[in-house]
Amino acid sequence: MIKKDLELLVSLQDIDLMIEEVGDVEKLGFSVTGYTELKKAREELSASISKPLLFRYERLRGKLKRAIVPVKNDICLGCFLRQPTSIGVKGREDEQIFTCENCGRMLYWLD
């Protein structure tokens, strides 16, 4: 269950970043197609994520460009600080979503 939630959150973040990029390109004066499809896909995807998790994601997204980041070799790729070994062992089991003790981002492991 948690693994599916993590995958949905990463997909939602990717869509949010694409929507943001479309806005940046339009500010430069270029026309972009597919914006409405991205918004629709975001609505559908966010409906399939549990409300508490979505709220947590939205709150982080308001402060940080990337709210959920991978961990590689026990290093958070959001702030580049090493995570405690105890969190790394539990995080690889995909039984709960952990946050970085330094930057507060939600974490998922790439191993």
C-alpha positions, 0 to 999 in steps of 0.5 A, spaced: 500 500 500 505 504 501 509 503 495 503 504 491 502 511 495 509 513 494 509 511 486 502 516 486 506 521 489 512 521 485 507 521 479 503 527 482 510 531 483 512 530 476 505 532 473 506 539 478 513 540 475 510 539 468 504 544 469 509 549 473 514 549 466 508 550 462 507 556 466 514 558 465 514 557 458 507 561 457 510 567 461 516 567 455 510 568 450 510 561 447 503 558 446 503 551 449 498 545 448 496 540 453 495 544 459 488 542 460 490 535 459 495 536 465 490 539 469 485 533 468 490 528 469 493 532 476 485 532 478 484 524 477 491 522 480 490 527 486 483 523 487 486 517 488 491 519 494 489 519 501 487 525 503 492 526 509 497 524 505 495 529 499 495 534 504 502 533 507 504 533 500 501 540 498 503 543 504 511 541 503 510 543 495 508 550 498 515 550 501 519 546 497 519 545 489 520 537 490 516 535 496 518 527 495 525 525 493 529 519 493 534 517 497 541 514 494 546 510 498 542 513 505 543 520 502 537 525 501 537 527 494 533 533 496 538 536 501 544 531 500 545 529 508 546 522 510 540 519 513 540 515 520 541 508 518 535 506 522 531 510 518 534 507 511 533 499 514 525 501 515 525 505 509 527 500 504 521 495 507 516 500 504 511 500 510 511 507 512 513 514 509 519 517 512 521 524 512 528 527 512 530 529 519 533 535 516 529 538 510 522 535 512 521 532 505 518 525 504 523 520 502 523 514 498 529 509 497 532 507 490 536 501 491 
